[in-house]
Amino acid sequence: RIQLCRPPVLRLLPATSRYQMCQSEAPDAAPVKPDAAPPASKPKPQAEELAAIRHSPQRKRAIALGRPSDAAGECDVVADPRFDIDKTIFGTLTSPVKRWVQSAKLNHVETWHAEPLASIESAFAAVSVPRSVSDDAPLFRFMAEECDFSLEHADGSFMDHLHFCADYSALHFSDHSPRVLLLHSILGVGTNCFPMGAEKLPVLRSLLDEEEFAQISAFPSVLRLMVGTDFLSRLEAASEEELGALRGLSCRRVLDNAEVHL
Protein backbone atom coordinates (compact mmCIF):
# COMPACT_ATOMS: atom_id res chain seq x y z
CA ARG A 1 0.00 0.00 0.00
CA ILE A 2 1.32 3.41 -0.94
CA GLN A 3 -0.62 6.49 0.01
CA LEU A 4 0.04 10.04 1.04
CA CYS A 5 -0.35 10.54 4.77
CA ARG A 6 -3.07 13.14 5.03
CA PRO A 7 -6.82 13.32 5.72
CA PRO A 8 -8.73 10.90 3.47
CA VAL A 9 -9.55 13.41 0.74
CA LEU A 10 -7.56 11.49 -1.87
CA ARG A 11 -5.39 8.41 -1.80
CA LEU A 12 -2.46 8.35 -4.14
CA LEU A 13 -2.73 4.67 -5.00
CA PRO A 14 -5.27 1.93 -4.24
CA ALA A 15 -4.50 -0.98 -1.97
CA THR A 16 -3.83 -3.19 -5.00
CA SER A 17 -0.66 -1.10 -5.43
CA ARG A 18 0.39 -0.36 -8.97
CA TYR A 19 3.82 0.13 -7.45
CA GLN A 20 4.18 -3.65 -7.20
CA MET A 21 3.90 -3.81 -10.98
CA CYS A 22 6.70 -1.25 -11.28
CA GLN A 23 8.86 -3.28 -8.96
CA SER A 24 8.34 -6.82 -10.19
CA GLU A 25 6.77 -6.63 -13.64
CA ALA A 26 8.98 -4.13 -15.42
CA PRO A 27 8.80 -5.43 -19.00
CA ASP A 28 12.41 -4.74 -19.87
CA ALA A 29 14.13 -5.82 -16.69
CA ALA A 30 15.47 -9.28 -16.01
CA PRO A 31 14.03 -10.79 -12.81
CA VAL A 32 16.33 -10.11 -9.89
CA LYS A 33 15.99 -11.26 -6.31
CA PRO A 34 16.87 -8.25 -4.14
CA ASP A 35 18.23 -10.41 -1.33
CA ALA A 36 20.53 -12.33 -3.64
CA ALA A 37 24.12 -11.32 -4.12
CA PRO A 38 24.48 -9.47 -7.45
CA PRO A 39 26.67 -11.17 -10.04
CA ALA A 40 30.22 -9.92 -9.96
CA SER A 41 31.08 -8.22 -13.23
CA LYS A 42 34.73 -7.82 -12.21
CA PRO A 43 36.86 -7.92 -9.04
CA LYS A 44 35.60 -5.66 -6.28
CA PRO A 45 37.58 -2.44 -5.85
CA GLN A 46 39.30 -1.53 -2.61
CA ALA A 47 37.87 1.12 -0.27
CA GLU A 48 40.57 3.58 -1.29
CA GLU A 49 39.63 3.12 -4.94
CA LEU A 50 35.94 3.78 -4.23
CA ALA A 51 36.86 6.90 -2.29
CA ALA A 52 38.92 8.32 -5.18
CA ILE A 53 37.18 11.20 -6.95
CA ARG A 54 37.72 11.61 -10.69
CA HIS A 55 35.25 14.10 -12.17
CA SER A 56 34.96 14.46 -15.94
CA PRO A 57 35.14 17.99 -17.41
CA GLN A 58 31.37 17.93 -17.99
CA ARG A 59 30.73 17.13 -14.34
CA LYS A 60 33.31 19.63 -13.11
CA ARG A 61 31.49 22.37 -14.98
CA ALA A 62 28.10 21.29 -13.62
CA ILE A 63 29.48 21.37 -10.08
CA ALA A 64 31.11 24.76 -10.59
CA LEU A 65 28.04 26.35 -12.22
CA GLY A 66 25.37 24.57 -10.23
CA ARG A 67 23.46 23.69 -13.39
CA PRO A 68 23.78 21.82 -16.69
CA SER A 69 25.24 23.65 -19.68
CA ASP A 70 25.53 23.22 -23.44
CA ALA A 71 28.97 22.06 -24.65
CA ALA A 72 28.17 22.22 -28.35
CA GLY A 73 31.28 23.21 -30.30
CA GLU A 74 33.51 22.83 -27.25
CA CYS A 75 34.35 19.15 -27.60
CA ASP A 76 34.46 16.42 -30.21
CA VAL A 77 32.25 13.38 -29.58
CA VAL A 78 33.04 10.00 -31.12
CA ALA A 79 31.81 6.46 -30.53
CA ASP A 80 33.77 4.27 -28.12
CA PRO A 81 34.70 0.95 -29.80
CA ARG A 82 35.06 -0.66 -26.36
CA PHE A 83 31.50 0.17 -25.27
CA ASP A 84 29.47 -2.78 -23.98
CA ILE A 85 25.93 -2.06 -22.77
CA ASP A 86 25.94 -5.27 -20.73
CA LYS A 87 28.58 -3.69 -18.49
CA THR A 88 26.33 -0.73 -17.69
CA ILE A 89 23.28 -0.43 -15.47
CA PHE A 90 21.21 -0.85 -18.67
CA GLY A 91 22.43 -4.41 -19.22
CA THR A 92 19.12 -5.70 -17.84
CA LEU A 93 17.19 -4.31 -20.83
CA THR A 94 15.90 -7.09 -23.08
CA SER A 95 14.18 -5.10 -25.82
CA PRO A 96 16.56 -4.84 -28.83
CA VAL A 97 15.12 -1.44 -29.71
CA LYS A 98 15.62 -0.03 -26.22
CA ARG A 99 19.12 -1.52 -26.03
CA TRP A 100 19.97 0.18 -29.33
CA VAL A 101 18.53 3.52 -28.18
CA GLN A 102 20.43 3.44 -24.89
CA SER A 103 23.63 2.39 -26.65
CA ALA A 104 23.26 5.31 -29.06
CA LYS A 105 22.86 7.67 -26.08
CA LEU A 106 25.73 6.30 -24.02
CA ASN A 107 28.36 5.14 -26.50
CA HIS A 108 30.48 8.25 -26.80
CA VAL A 109 33.84 9.69 -25.79
CA GLU A 110 34.45 13.43 -25.54
CA THR A 111 37.69 15.15 -26.48
CA TRP A 112 37.56 18.70 -25.15
CA HIS A 113 39.06 21.67 -26.95
CA ALA A 114 41.91 23.34 -25.07
CA GLU A 115 40.28 26.71 -24.35
CA PRO A 116 36.93 25.41 -22.98
CA LEU A 117 38.78 22.76 -20.98
CA ALA A 118 41.04 25.37 -19.38
CA SER A 119 37.95 27.45 -18.52
CA ILE A 120 36.27 24.44 -16.91
CA GLU A 121 39.33 23.56 -14.84
CA SER A 122 39.63 27.18 -13.69
CA ALA A 123 35.97 27.38 -12.70
CA PHE A 124 36.15 24.07 -10.83
CA ALA A 125 39.32 25.10 -9.00
CA ALA A 126 37.58 28.27 -7.83
CA VAL A 127 34.87 26.41 -5.91
CA SER A 128 35.46 24.68 -2.60
CA VAL A 129 33.64 21.37 -2.45
CA PRO A 130 33.14 20.19 1.16
CA ARG A 131 34.74 16.80 1.73
CA SER A 132 32.52 15.50 4.51
CA VAL A 133 32.40 12.01 3.02
CA SER A 134 35.80 11.51 1.41
CA ASP A 135 37.42 10.50 4.70
CA ASP A 136 34.51 8.31 5.85
CA ALA A 137 36.58 5.13 5.96
CA PRO A 138 33.96 2.80 7.57
CA LEU A 139 31.36 3.74 4.96
CA PHE A 140 33.71 3.18 2.03
CA ARG A 141 34.96 -0.09 3.54
CA PHE A 142 31.34 -1.26 3.72
CA MET A 143 30.74 -0.22 0.11
CA ALA A 144 33.91 -2.02 -1.03
CA GLU A 145 33.67 -5.19 1.03
CA GLU A 146 29.93 -5.76 1.42
CA CYS A 147 28.44 -4.28 -1.76
CA ASP A 148 28.95 -4.45 -5.53
CA PHE A 149 29.71 -1.04 -6.98
CA SER A 150 31.94 -2.42 -9.73
CA LEU A 151 29.16 -2.24 -12.32
CA GLU A 152 29.69 0.40 -14.98
CA HIS A 153 27.20 3.26 -15.04
CA ALA A 154 26.05 5.26 -18.05
CA ASP A 155 28.77 7.92 -18.00
CA GLY A 156 31.99 6.69 -16.45
CA SER A 157 31.93 4.24 -13.57
CA PHE A 158 29.15 3.80 -11.06
CA MET A 159 31.30 5.49 -8.42
CA ASP A 160 32.04 8.44 -10.75
CA HIS A 161 28.29 9.03 -10.91
CA LEU A 162 27.84 8.71 -7.13
CA HIS A 163 30.77 11.02 -6.32
CA PHE A 164 29.37 13.63 -8.70
CA CYS A 165 25.97 13.44 -7.00
CA ALA A 166 27.57 13.73 -3.55
CA ASP A 167 29.83 16.67 -4.47
CA TYR A 168 27.00 18.52 -6.22
CA SER A 169 24.85 18.01 -3.14
CA ALA A 170 27.61 19.10 -0.74
CA LEU A 171 28.12 22.35 -2.64
CA HIS A 172 24.61 23.27 -3.79
CA PHE A 173 22.39 21.58 -1.18
CA SER A 174 24.62 22.24 1.80
CA ASP A 175 21.77 22.05 4.31
CA HIS A 176 21.46 18.32 3.62
CA SER A 177 23.83 15.38 4.01
CA PRO A 178 25.73 14.47 0.81
CA ARG A 179 25.62 10.82 1.90
CA VAL A 180 22.05 10.61 0.64
CA LEU A 181 23.09 11.19 -2.96
CA LEU A 182 26.30 9.20 -2.52
CA LEU A 183 24.21 6.16 -1.56
CA HIS A 184 20.95 6.91 -3.37
CA SER A 185 21.11 3.69 -5.44
CA ILE A 186 22.54 1.31 -2.86
CA LEU A 187 19.13 -0.24 -2.17
CA GLY A 188 18.14 -0.57 -5.81
CA VAL A 189 19.14 0.93 -9.16
CA GLY A 190 16.37 2.00 -11.54
CA THR A 191 17.17 -0.94 -13.84
CA ASN A 192 16.72 -3.50 -11.04
CA CYS A 193 20.36 -3.99 -10.11
CA PHE A 194 20.93 -4.26 -6.35
CA PRO A 195 24.40 -3.32 -5.06
CA MET A 196 23.71 -4.88 -1.63
CA GLY A 197 21.52 -7.57 -0.13
CA ALA A 198 18.72 -7.03 2.37
CA GLU A 199 20.61 -8.92 5.08
CA LYS A 200 23.14 -6.05 5.23
CA LEU A 201 20.57 -3.36 6.07
CA PRO A 202 21.46 -3.32 9.81
CA VAL A 203 25.10 -2.55 8.99
CA LEU A 204 24.13 0.22 6.58
CA ARG A 205 21.76 1.69 9.17
CA SER A 206 24.57 1.77 11.74
CA LEU A 207 26.71 3.92 9.41
CA LEU A 208 24.04 6.58 8.82
CA ASP A 209 21.85 8.85 10.87
CA GLU A 210 18.07 8.40 10.92
CA GLU A 211 17.28 11.00 8.25
CA GLU A 212 19.98 9.74 5.87
CA PHE A 213 18.75 6.16 6.20
CA ALA A 214 15.12 7.15 5.62
CA GLN A 215 15.93 9.13 2.46
CA ILE A 216 18.19 6.38 1.06
CA SER A 217 15.57 3.73 1.84
CA ALA A 218 12.88 5.69 0.02
CA PHE A 219 14.84 6.75 -3.06
CA PRO A 220 14.36 3.59 -5.23
CA SER A 221 10.65 3.49 -4.32
CA VAL A 222 10.03 7.16 -5.06
CA LEU A 223 11.88 6.83 -8.37
CA ARG A 224 9.52 4.03 -9.40
CA LEU A 225 6.53 6.05 -8.26
CA MET A 226 7.68 8.93 -10.46
CA VAL A 227 8.36 6.92 -13.62
CA GLY A 228 5.79 4.11 -13.30
CA THR A 229 2.67 5.67 -11.79
CA ASP A 230 0.63 8.88 -11.90
CA PHE A 231 2.31 10.10 -8.69
CA LEU A 232 3.61 13.38 -10.15
CA SER A 233 0.50 14.14 -12.16
CA ARG A 234 -1.67 13.63 -9.06
CA LEU A 235 0.50 16.08 -7.14
CA GLU A 236 0.43 18.59 -10.01
CA ALA A 237 -3.36 18.37 -10.20
CA ALA A 238 -3.85 18.81 -6.43
CA SER A 239 -5.13 22.13 -5.12
CA GLU A 240 -3.13 24.33 -2.76
CA GLU A 241 -5.44 23.26 0.03
CA GLU A 242 -4.81 19.58 -0.70
CA LEU A 243 -1.05 20.12 -0.93
CA GLY A 244 -1.10 22.04 2.34
CA ALA A 245 -2.77 19.10 4.04
CA LEU A 246 0.02 16.67 3.13
CA ARG A 247 1.85 15.30 6.15
CA GLY A 248 4.19 12.81 4.51
CA LEU A 249 4.62 9.91 2.14
CA SER A 250 4.49 6.22 3.01
CA CYS A 251 5.73 3.58 0.59
CA ARG A 252 7.35 0.16 0.51
CA ARG A 253 11.11 -0.21 0.27
CA VAL A 254 12.08 -1.94 -2.99
CA LEU A 255 14.78 -4.13 -1.44
CA ASP A 256 12.69 -5.91 1.22
CA ASN A 257 9.15 -4.47 1.05
CA ALA A 258 9.44 -2.83 4.48
CA GLU A 259 7.34 0.28 5.04
CA VAL A 260 9.15 3.62 4.75
CA HIS A 261 7.74 6.95 5.85
CA LEU A 262 8.95 10.41 4.91
N, C-alpha and C positions, 0 to 999 in steps of 0.2 A: 504494500500500500504506500502510495506517495501522495501526500496532500500538503497544501500550505496550512500552517498552523494559524488559524484565525477563526472568527465566528463563522458558522456554517452558511455563509452567503453563497460560496462557490467552492467546490473542490476541484483541485487541479486535475486529478486523475481518478478514475473509478477504482474500486477495490480489485478489479480484474487485472489492473496494472499493465498498461501498455509498455511500461519500462522493462518488464520481464522479456518482452519480445526484443527490445533493443539490446538486452544483455545476451540472450541465449539464441536468438533466431536471426542474427544479422546475416543477410544472404551472402555476403562476400567474405565472411570470416570463417576460418577453419575452427572447428570446435576445440576449445581449450578448457581444461579443468583448472580453475584458479588456484587450487591447493596443490597442484602438481608442480614439480620443479620444471622451469622452462628449459627447453633444449639448449645446450651450450653451442653457440655458433663459433666460438673460438675461446682460447684460454682466458680465464678471468683476469682482469687487470689488478694491480696492486692498489692499495689505498692511496699511495702517493701519486699514482698515475691518474686516478679518478679526481684527485684534488687539483691537478694541474689545469690551468685555465689558458685556453688558446682560442681567442676570439678571431673570427674572420674579419676582414675589412668592413664588410656589410654590417656585421653585428656591432663592430666598434662604433660605426657611425650612428647606428640606431641608439646605442647606449649614450653616446655623447649628445645627440640631438633630442633624445626622448621621444622619438617618433620614427616611422618609416620614411624613406626618401627614394626618389627616382634616380637610378644610376645609369640611365640611358646615355650612351656616348662616352661613359667614363671607364668602361671595362669591356673586354672582348669575352664572349661566352661561346664555348665549344662543348661538344659532347665528350663525355668521359668514357673511353673504350673499356675501362675496368668496371663500369657500373653494373651492379647486380641487384635487382629489386628484391630478391629473396633475402638479401642481407640488410634490408631496411625494415622499418616497422610496418611497411606495406606488403611484406612477403606473405601475409595471410590472405590477401585478395585472391580470389579464384576466377573472377570474370576476366577473360582475355582483354576485353575492351578497357575495363578499368585499370588493369595492369599496364596496358599500353599508355593510357592517359597519364597515369602517375609517373611512369618511366619518362615520358616526354617532359613532364614538369620538373623532375628531379635530376635527370641525367645531364648535368652541366658542370663545367669548371670555368671560373672567372679568372681572367688575367687583367689586373687593374693597370690603368695608365699611370705614369709616374706622378703627374701633378695632382690628380684627385686622390691618389693613395697617400701622398705626403700630407694633403689637407686632412684626410681622415685620421692619420696617425697623430697629427698635431691636435686635432679636436679631442681625440680620445685621451691624449696625455694631459690635457687641460682639466679633465674632470677627475674627481677623486671618488673612486668606487669603494664604499665600505667593505671591509673583508671580514665580516662577522662569521662567515661560515668556512673560510679557507683553512683555518687552523682547527677545525672541529674534527680532531682525529678519531674519536669513537664513532661518529656518524659515518665518516668515510670508510673506516674499517668495516662497519656493518654493511655498507653498500658494496664493498669489494669482496667480502668474505661470505656474506649471507644472501646476496642478491645477484641478479644477472643484468648488468648494465653494459655488456659487451656488444649488444645488438646495435647495428648502425641505424642512425636516424635518417631523416630526409635530407638534411643539409649538414654534413659533417657527422661526427659521432653522436651517439645519444647523450654523452656527457657534455659535449660542446653545446648542445641545445639546452641542457639543464643549467649549465653555468651561465649561459646568456640570460636565461629567465631569472636566475637568482641575482645576477649583477644588475639587470635592468630594474628589478624590484627593489634592490638595496638602494639604488640611486634615486629612482623616481616614485617609489611607494615606500618611503623611508619610515612611515608610521607602522608598517607591518613587517613581520619576520620574512626574510628572504628564503628561509628554509621551506616555506610553503611551495614556492615555485621551483626550488631546487628538487623537491621530492613530489611534485604534483602528479607524476605518472607512476609512482612506485607501487601503487595498489591497482594498477590497470591502465594500460595504454589504450588509446581509442580504437586500435585495430585488434584488440583482444590478445595482446601480449601481456604477461604478468611477470615483472621483474622479481617479485618475491612471493613466497607462499603464505597462506593464511596462518600457518603455525608460528610464523615469526612476528606476528602483530604485537605481542607483549614486549618484545625487544625494541621494536620501532617506537612503541608508545613511551618506553622508558627514556628514549633519547630526545623526546620532544615535549614541549609544554602542551597544556590541554587545548588551547586555541589552534596551535599548529597541527596537532593530530586530528582535530575535528575538520579543519579545512582540507587537509590531505586525504582524509577518509572520504570526504564528500566529492572531491574533484572528479573522479571517473564517473560517478553517478550523475552529477550535474551536467557534465559534458554530454552524456547520453540523453538526458532530458532535453538539452538544447538542440541536438541534431536529430533526435528520433521521435520527438513528441511535439505537441503544440504548446509546450511550456512557455516559450518566449511570446508567442502570439497571444496567449491568454493574459500574460502580464501586460502586454502592449494595449490590449483591449480593455483592461480594467480601468475603472474610474479612479479619480484621486481619493475618493472616500474608501474604495475597496483597497487600494494600495496602502493607504494610511492605517488600515486595520490589520495589515500583515504583521505577524509576530515572529515568523520564522519559517523554515523549510525542513520537513522531515522526508527522508528517502532511505533506500536500502543500499548499503555498501556493496559495490560490485564484487569484491573479492570473496566475501563470506556471507552476504545477505543480512548482515547485522544492521539494525536501525541506526541512522545518523541524524542528528538534529543540528541545524544552524539557526 
